[in-house]
Amino acid sequence: MKKVIKITGITLLAILGLLLITAIIGVSYFFISTNDLTLDINKLDGNYRNVQIFDNKNNQILIKNNNYTPINEVSPYIIETFVSVEDKRFWKHRGIDIQRMLSAVVKNITSGSLKEGASTITQQLIKNTHLTIDKTFDRKLDEIRLALKLEEQLSKQEILEKYLNNLYFGSGIYGVHDACLAFFDKLPADVNLAEATMLVGVVKNPAKNSPLTNYDGAIARQKVVFSVLSNNKTFNAETLNNAKNYKIILKNGLIHNKMYKSFLNNAIFESTLLLGMDEKDIASNGYKIVTYMVKEIQEKMFNEMEKYPQEYNYVRASIDNKSMGVTSYVSNLALADNKISRQAGSLMKPFSVYLPCYENKLIYGLSQIVDEPININGYSPTNFNNVYHGNVSVKEAVANSYNIPAVKLLKELGVDTSVQFLSRFGICIDERFQNLSLALGTNSISPLKIASCYSSIANNGYYQDAQFIKQIIDKDGTVVYRHNENKQQVIDNDINYQMLDNLIEVSKSGTGKKLSNLPYQIACKTGTVANAEGKNTDAWCCGITTSDTFIAWDGSTTEKFLPSNYGGSGYPTMSVKDYAEFIYKDNRPNDFNIPDNIVQLKVDKNKLINEGIVQAINGDDKIESINGIFSINNLPKVISYNVEFNVKNMFFEDIIEFYGENGFEYNIYAMENGEKVLIKSVICSGDIIRVILEKPHIFKHYDYFIEIAK
């Protein structure tokens, strides 16, 4: 027994000795490696690093006020909540929390990483003002050494004051003063406990927890903060319960931040995705973010929307069609655009119904559809106000946003075909909406996503997602990201133009006719969405010119629906008009180009109206006709009449000339023994066809006959 005890004692002494040696080596390394570190107190006094954001002309966008708040002007709720959540032994330790550090060491060893930092408020202040964001062992030692030095030079009150004024709260907001203004339109002294818990919740992950960009995320994090306060017994139960029941209403009091807030939030969020780092790291590393913002357009639309009834949600945005850069974005929602998910209603019809129907050669613009009450296996959609119009053309159905023709066409097309077509635009349809209701836009989408889809129509069928950021430059001047034009063709140009022609008609005579007096071509589509009880929830208008795309969306809130007479053809369409009139006041956009594979034909009006048959006519002016446009790849049947032509009889050849319809094929026959013998087929590629025919027998006279082959 004594032998065992002796061996155990020797082992314990050996372990203790090893630990002592390790500790001596560790302490020596710590002091040697951090010996040259210098604490710069001046870096703590509001020398903030900005998220540098620039507009398309390389002018920096103002986003914050840089106000410094003394600790005696900060609400006790803010002070006590930050200390409790971030560093509950702050008032007792001397810069580092040994107990917390040991716990973090154990967790890091077991996880094999440096996930747990155990940083005190003092250490966080040092990290935010003196050091890089790298999670390395040496950087942690530097942080500890400087924290110890800082505690020797400043009081706890002074350290906490510097800390609160250097914190990053997302959306380019530094310091507790600007955060309180930006979130609550209050000074720090006036903030209550509920608001203080939201402030504390933001700093851990501003991109995820800022109420300006993710209100739900901010509320979720706030609940965690309440739990910590309860566990730490920082406030009594009654005080905490009152704070939990307090409803926070966001009120942005930063003027510049308010004007550019929505655009900046989206640009910062986009940059975190592009660089794979959070907002604070982007700011700390001195990145310069250059956007596509046209400041004049942003300010014009912001000022316009300031007059808007604030009880409704809204988004207004514009896209440059060539670069696919977002030139303005204004919203009263505390969300990044791709987090907004609303039913687009009739705005989806061109993509879910009409374009794939054109592509599958199911329709022409003049095709007739009966607009009438229907019931398809229990599904009974209705038109606006339950009004039906009998026989209508596709063009009329699009212009006036009739629902029944769209549903009938989707049934003929097939829902699966529609879903596959939408996937070309990166639109994934949930199984719940893979039914005939897809024709009416029951799926959800964000404003910029649907606007990007309409930009593809303006871009001759080439699609690319719109983006806020043009390029990102690091602190050394190196471009680390550049947005390139990378459009992919998703629609053939003849299919695309037939849809565009319908959308131009929407602006001329349909639901978007408020745009009809603009002195240039503009196409648009409107949409209005109602819930099952008939309450209006969403109103849309998207307008396109050759240069730009404009999107206007108004939506109900959880407290208030849109009025019953509030639809896409009203205020949203007027917003698009305001956009266009401002942007094109000096330079009008060009008209849309008509592709070479699009032709205009006369169609027999009697057959169209009475029989619903689209039949082109040629060579007989006595028949009453309607003009329509068609793709040469999908031409209607033609009533054949004798084609008038001229023949020049030469010695070795005959020369035939006649007028033809572009894209049509003509058969030229020679009459032999009373029968037609086909000798040549030609396709018209202009107005006049000229054919030279060699004569097999130079002394023989030939009689010719020409008819339309297609």
Secondary structure, 3 states (H helix, E strand, C coil): CHHHHHHHHHHHHHHHHHHHHHHHHHHHHHHHHCCCCCCCHHHHCCCCCCCEEECCCCCECCCCCCCCCCHHHCCHHHHHHHHHHHCCCCCCCCCCCHHHHHHHHHHHHHHCCCCCCCCCHHHHHHHHHHCCCCCCHHHHHHHHHHHHHHHHHCCHHHHHHHHHHHCECCCCCECHHHHHHHHHCCCHHHCCHHHHHHHHHHHHCHHHHCCCCEHHHHHHHHHHHHHHHHHCCCCCHHHHHHHHCCCCCCCCCCHHHHHHHHHHHHHHHHHHHHHCCCHHHHHHCCCEEEECCCHHHHHHHHHHHCCCCCCCEEEEEEEECCCCEEEEEEECCCECHHHCCEECHHHHHHHHHHHHHHHCCCCCCCCEEEECCCCECCECCCCHHHCCCEEEEHHHHHHHCCHHHHHHHHHHHCHHHHHHHHHCCCCCCCHHHCCHHHHHCCCEECHHHHHHHHHHHHCCCEECCCECEEEEECCCCCEEEECCCCCEECCCHHHHHHHHHHHHHHHHHCCCHHHCCCCCCCEEEEEEEECCCCCEEEEEEEEECCCEEEEEEEECCCCCCECCCCCCCCHHHHHHHHHHHHHCCCCCCCCCCCCCCEEEEEEEHHHHHHHCCCEEECCCCCCCEEEEEEECCCCCEEECCCCCCEEEECCCEEEEEEECCCCCEEEEEEEECCEEEEEEEEECCCCEEEEEEECCCCCCCCEEEEEECC
